[in-house]
Amino acid sequence: MIIADTPDKINAFRLLSLKGALKLETVGLKRRGKSALSIVKEEFGFKGNVHKVYDQYVAYLKEVGILVGSTR
């Protein structure tokens, strides 16, 4: 079990959850409210369609050390 008990860990969990939601949007799943795509674009300033933004977001997560290894 992993415990997110610090602000940094909570933020990392939030960013990883956003990555999961964005991945689901790449295959066509939709959610109520604001889409993960619009949230990521707004917060990080990425441009493009959902697949391009997903790739940019994964690269960002790897760069800051939140995500390790390959994902697809």
C-alpha positions in Angstrom: 0.0 0.0 0.0 1.2 3.5 -0.9 0.3 6.4 1.4 0.2 9.9 -0.1 0.8 11.9 3.1 2.7 14.9 1.9 1.7 17.7 -0.4 4.2 16.5 -3.0 2.9 12.9 -3.0 -0.7 14.1 -3.1 0.1 16.3 -6.2 2.0 13.4 -7.8 -1.0 11.1 -7.3 -3.3 13.8 -8.8 -1.0 14.1 -11.9 -0.9 10.3 -12.3 -4.7 10.2 -12.0 -5.0 12.9 -14.7 -2.7 10.8 -16.9 -5.0 7.8 -16.5 -8.1 9.9 -17.4 -6.3 11.3 -20.4 -5.3 7.8 -21.5 -9.0 6.8 -21.4 -9.9 9.8 -23.4 -7.5 8.7 -26.1 -9.6 5.6 -26.7 -12.9 7.5 -26.7 -14.1 7.4 -23.1 -15.8 10.5 -21.9 -16.5 11.9 -18.5 -18.8 14.4 -17.0 -17.6 17.9 -16.4 -14.3 19.2 -17.7 -12.3 16.8 -19.8 -8.8 15.7 -18.7 -7.6 17.0 -22.1 -8.8 20.5 -21.3 -7.4 20.4 -17.8 -3.9 19.3 -19.0 -3.9 21.9 -21.8 -4.9 24.6 -19.4 -2.4 23.8 -16.7 0.6 22.9 -18.9 0.0 24.9 -22.1 0.2 21.8 -24.4 -1.2 22.1 -27.9 -2.7 19.5 -30.2 -5.1 16.7 -30.2 -5.6 14.2 -27.4 -2.9 11.8 -28.6 -0.3 14.5 -29.0 -1.1 16.1 -25.6 -1.0 12.6 -24.0 2.5 12.0 -25.4 3.7 15.5 -24.3 2.2 14.9 -20.8 3.9 11.5 -20.4 7.2 13.1 -21.4 6.6 15.9 -18.9 5.9 13.4 -16.1 9.1 11.4 -16.9 11.1 14.7 -17.0 10.0 15.7 -13.5 10.5 12.2 -12.1 6.9 11.3 -11.4 6.8 8.6 -14.0 9.5 6.1 -14.6 9.7 3.5 -17.4 7.7 3.2 -20.6 4.0 3.6 -20.8 1.6 3.2 -23.7 
